[in-house]
Every structure is written in structure tokens, then in C-alpha cells.
Amino acid sequence: MVDRVGVHEKGSINVNDIIESIKCREDFSSVGAIGLFIGVVRGETSEGGVKVEKLSLEAYEEKADEVLGSICDDLSHKSGVVDVQIHHLVGDFNVGDDLVYVAVAGSHREQVFSVLREAVERYKCEVPIFKKEYVVGECGRSESWVSEKRFHDL
């Protein structure tokens, strides 16, 4: 059985595991929709379109697991929501590889869509995951840590 949240090594969890864990819940009979967000490695940088070769992701795992759990617990209390899961992968990734899975199960699609969006926005801002980008540009290959988050209460 899959834990509801967490940081996982690349390859240790997949979408089927997550969906199955939702469908095995005792309260699944109240679910009318499951929404899924899969974040993948983009082949170019977000600012400037420089070619990305690969990414390396690391996490402050204890804190990341704690924050992911807090986000999921908070959002699970919203009306009509049955389950919220966020699973972020760490390791080395090629373009097109999955990085994160966010799943929301609820009574109706309206609740699922709004909570799914909020879960994605919150993990991107709150969870201590660190991304190193390996790029190829006019000046050759380079690598750098990408800062796109503000972590709260570290």
C-alpha cells in the first residue's frame, strides 16, 4: 500500500500504485472523480528556452515529508474531498521523466479540480525540494541550482 504523501526515489512509485491506493480506501464508494497532475521534466528552461539535458532533484526529506503531509491533511478537510496525495520524486531525471504525482479524489469534479490546483501551487511554494538543471546553450554545457520556491518555516 502507498503512503499518502512523501518524497520517493525515482522509480519507487508509479501512477498505478497511487490510483490503486485510492480505490482500496474503505470510503471509496463516495468518490465520483479522481484528478491527477503529473509534473514532468521540460526540455527547455522556463526563462529563455535554453535546452535542458537533465535535472537532479534533492530534498530535505524529513521536512519535505512533513510539509507534504500538512498540505494533504489540510486539503483533505475541504468539502467533498476524500483523499489528497502528493508524491515527489528525487534523483536524476531525463527530459520527459515524471517528477511529481498529485492525486485528488472527491465526490464531484468541481471539488477535485480546485483542490488539485491548490495542491500543486502549494507544494511548489512550500516544500524543500532542490533542483539542479543541466543545460546546453551557446556557451556550451553548464549546470546550476534553480531557485523557484520560497520555503515557509524551515
Contacts in CASP RR format, 6 or more apart in sequence:
PFRMAT RR
TARGET T0000
AUTHOR 0000-0000-0000
METHOD contacts of the structure
MODEL  1
MVDRVGVHEKGSINVNDIIESIKCREDFSSVGAIGLFIGVVRGETSEGGV
KVEKLSLEAYEEKADEVLGSICDDLSHKSGVVDVQIHHLVGDFNVGDDLV
YVAVAGSHREQVFSVLREAVERYKCEVPIFKKEYVVGECGRSESWVSEKR
FHDL
1 21 0 8 1.000
1 24 0 8 1.000
2 13 0 8 1.000
2 17 0 8 1.000
2 18 0 8 1.000
2 20 0 8 1.000
2 21 0 8 1.000
2 85 0 8 1.000
2 87 0 8 1.000
4 21 0 8 1.000
4 69 0 8 1.000
4 72 0 8 1.000
4 83 0 8 1.000
4 84 0 8 1.000
4 85 0 8 1.000
5 65 0 8 1.000
5 68 0 8 1.000
5 69 0 8 1.000
5 71 0 8 1.000
5 72 0 8 1.000
5 85 0 8 1.000
5 86 0 8 1.000
5 87 0 8 1.000
6 64 0 8 1.000
6 65 0 8 1.000
6 68 0 8 1.000
6 69 0 8 1.000
6 86 0 8 1.000
6 87 0 8 1.000
6 88 0 8 1.000
7 59 0 8 1.000
7 61 0 8 1.000
7 64 0 8 1.000
7 65 0 8 1.000
7 68 0 8 1.000
7 88 0 8 1.000
7 89 0 8 1.000
7 90 0 8 1.000
7 129 0 8 1.000
8 87 0 8 1.000
8 88 0 8 1.000
8 89 0 8 1.000
8 90 0 8 1.000
9 89 0 8 1.000
9 90 0 8 1.000
9 91 0 8 1.000
10 89 0 8 1.000
10 90 0 8 1.000
10 91 0 8 1.000
10 92 0 8 1.000
10 93 0 8 1.000
10 97 0 8 1.000
11 89 0 8 1.000
12 89 0 8 1.000
13 87 0 8 1.000
13 89 0 8 1.000
13 101 0 8 1.000
15 36 0 8 1.000
15 38 0 8 1.000
15 98 0 8 1.000
15 101 0 8 1.000
18 36 0 8 1.000
18 85 0 8 1.000
18 87 0 8 1.000
18 101 0 8 1.000
18 103 0 8 1.000
19 34 0 8 1.000
19 36 0 8 1.000
19 103 0 8 1.000
21 85 0 8 1.000
22 28 0 8 1.000
22 31 0 8 1.000
22 34 0 8 1.000
22 82 0 8 1.000
22 83 0 8 1.000
22 85 0 8 1.000
22 103 0 8 1.000
22 105 0 8 1.000
25 31 0 8 1.000
25 82 0 8 1.000
25 83 0 8 1.000
25 105 0 8 1.000
27 82 0 8 1.000
28 82 0 8 1.000
28 105 0 8 1.000
30 80 0 8 1.000
30 82 0 8 1.000
30 106 0 8 1.000
30 107 0 8 1.000
31 82 0 8 1.000
31 83 0 8 1.000
31 105 0 8 1.000
31 106 0 8 1.000
31 107 0 8 1.000
32 105 0 8 1.000
32 106 0 8 1.000
32 107 0 8 1.000
32 108 0 8 1.000
32 109 0 8 1.000
33 105 0 8 1.000
33 106 0 8 1.000
33 107 0 8 1.000
33 108 0 8 1.000
33 109 0 8 1.000
33 111 0 8 1.000
33 112 0 8 1.000
34 103 0 8 1.000
34 104 0 8 1.000
34 105 0 8 1.000
34 106 0 8 1.000
34 112 0 8 1.000
35 103 0 8 1.000
35 104 0 8 1.000
35 105 0 8 1.000
35 112 0 8 1.000
35 113 0 8 1.000
35 116 0 8 1.000
36 101 0 8 1.000
36 102 0 8 1.000
36 103 0 8 1.000
36 116 0 8 1.000
37 100 0 8 1.000
37 101 0 8 1.000
37 102 0 8 1.000
37 103 0 8 1.000
37 116 0 8 1.000
37 119 0 8 1.000
37 120 0 8 1.000
38 98 0 8 1.000
38 100 0 8 1.000
38 101 0 8 1.000
39 98 0 8 1.000
39 99 0 8 1.000
39 100 0 8 1.000
39 101 0 8 1.000
40 96 0 8 1.000
40 97 0 8 1.000
40 98 0 8 1.000
40 99 0 8 1.000
41 52 0 8 1.000
41 54 0 8 1.000
41 55 0 8 1.000
41 93 0 8 1.000
41 94 0 8 1.000
41 95 0 8 1.000
41 96 0 8 1.000
41 97 0 8 1.000
41 99 0 8 1.000
42 52 0 8 1.000
42 95 0 8 1.000
42 96 0 8 1.000
43 51 0 8 1.000
43 52 0 8 1.000
43 95 0 8 1.000
43 96 0 8 1.000
44 50 0 8 1.000
44 51 0 8 1.000
44 52 0 8 1.000
45 52 0 8 1.000
45 133 0 8 1.000
45 135 0 8 1.000
46 148 0 8 1.000
50 135 0 8 1.000
50 136 0 8 1.000
50 137 0 8 1.000
51 135 0 8 1.000
51 136 0 8 1.000
51 137 0 8 1.000
52 95 0 8 1.000
52 133 0 8 1.000
52 134 0 8 1.000
52 135 0 8 1.000
53 95 0 8 1.000
53 134 0 8 1.000
53 135 0 8 1.000
53 136 0 8 1.000
53 141 0 8 1.000
54 92 0 8 1.000
54 93 0 8 1.000
54 94 0 8 1.000
54 95 0 8 1.000
54 134 0 8 1.000
55 92 0 8 1.000
55 93 0 8 1.000
55 99 0 8 1.000
55 131 0 8 1.000
55 132 0 8 1.000
55 133 0 8 1.000
55 134 0 8 1.000
56 91 0 8 1.000
56 92 0 8 1.000
56 93 0 8 1.000
56 131 0 8 1.000
56 132 0 8 1.000
56 134 0 8 1.000
57 88 0 8 1.000
57 89 0 8 1.000
57 90 0 8 1.000
57 91 0 8 1.000
57 93 0 8 1.000
57 99 0 8 1.000
57 129 0 8 1.000
57 130 0 8 1.000
57 131 0 8 1.000
57 132 0 8 1.000
58 90 0 8 1.000
58 91 0 8 1.000
58 129 0 8 1.000
58 130 0 8 1.000
58 132 0 8 1.000
59 88 0 8 1.000
59 90 0 8 1.000
59 127 0 8 1.000
59 128 0 8 1.000
59 129 0 8 1.000
59 130 0 8 1.000
60 128 0 8 1.000
60 130 0 8 1.000
60 154 0 8 1.000
61 90 0 8 1.000
63 128 0 8 1.000
63 154 0 8 1.000
64 88 0 8 1.000
64 127 0 8 1.000
64 128 0 8 1.000
64 129 0 8 1.000
67 123 0 8 1.000
67 126 0 8 1.000
67 127 0 8 1.000
67 128 0 8 1.000
68 86 0 8 1.000
68 88 0 8 1.000
68 123 0 8 1.000
68 127 0 8 1.000
69 86 0 8 1.000
71 84 0 8 1.000
71 86 0 8 1.000
71 119 0 8 1.000
71 122 0 8 1.000
71 123 0 8 1.000
71 126 0 8 1.000
71 127 0 8 1.000
72 84 0 8 1.000
72 85 0 8 1.000
72 86 0 8 1.000
72 119 0 8 1.000
75 81 0 8 1.000
75 84 0 8 1.000
75 104 0 8 1.000
75 115 0 8 1.000
75 118 0 8 1.000
75 119 0 8 1.000
75 122 0 8 1.000
76 82 0 8 1.000
76 83 0 8 1.000
76 84 0 8 1.000
78 111 0 8 1.000
78 115 0 8 1.000
79 111 0 8 1.000
80 106 0 8 1.000
80 107 0 8 1.000
80 108 0 8 1.000
80 111 0 8 1.000
81 104 0 8 1.000
81 105 0 8 1.000
81 106 0 8 1.000
81 107 0 8 1.000
81 111 0 8 1.000
81 112 0 8 1.000
81 115 0 8 1.000
82 105 0 8 1.000
82 106 0 8 1.000
82 107 0 8 1.000
83 103 0 8 1.000
83 104 0 8 1.000
83 105 0 8 1.000
83 106 0 8 1.000
84 102 0 8 1.000
84 103 0 8 1.000
84 104 0 8 1.000
84 105 0 8 1.000
84 115 0 8 1.000
84 119 0 8 1.000
85 101 0 8 1.000
85 102 0 8 1.000
85 103 0 8 1.000
85 104 0 8 1.000
86 100 0 8 1.000
86 101 0 8 1.000
86 102 0 8 1.000
86 119 0 8 1.000
86 123 0 8 1.000
87 100 0 8 1.000
87 101 0 8 1.000
87 102 0 8 1.000
88 99 0 8 1.000
88 100 0 8 1.000
88 123 0 8 1.000
88 127 0 8 1.000
88 129 0 8 1.000
89 98 0 8 1.000
89 99 0 8 1.000
89 100 0 8 1.000
90 129 0 8 1.000
93 99 0 8 1.000
100 123 0 8 1.000
102 116 0 8 1.000
102 119 0 8 1.000
102 120 0 8 1.000
102 123 0 8 1.000
104 112 0 8 1.000
104 115 0 8 1.000
104 116 0 8 1.000
104 119 0 8 1.000
105 112 0 8 1.000
106 112 0 8 1.000
124 148 0 8 1.000
124 149 0 8 1.000
125 149 0 8 1.000
125 150 0 8 1.000
125 152 0 8 1.000
126 149 0 8 1.000
126 151 0 8 1.000
126 152 0 8 1.000
127 149 0 8 1.000
127 151 0 8 1.000
128 149 0 8 1.000
128 151 0 8 1.000
128 154 0 8 1.000
129 149 0 8 1.000
130 145 0 8 1.000
131 145 0 8 1.000
131 146 0 8 1.000
131 148 0 8 1.000
132 143 0 8 1.000
132 144 0 8 1.000
132 145 0 8 1.000
132 146 0 8 1.000
133 143 0 8 1.000
133 144 0 8 1.000
133 145 0 8 1.000
133 146 0 8 1.000
134 141 0 8 1.000
134 142 0 8 1.000
134 143 0 8 1.000
135 141 0 8 1.000
135 142 0 8 1.000
135 143 0 8 1.000
135 144 0 8 1.000
END
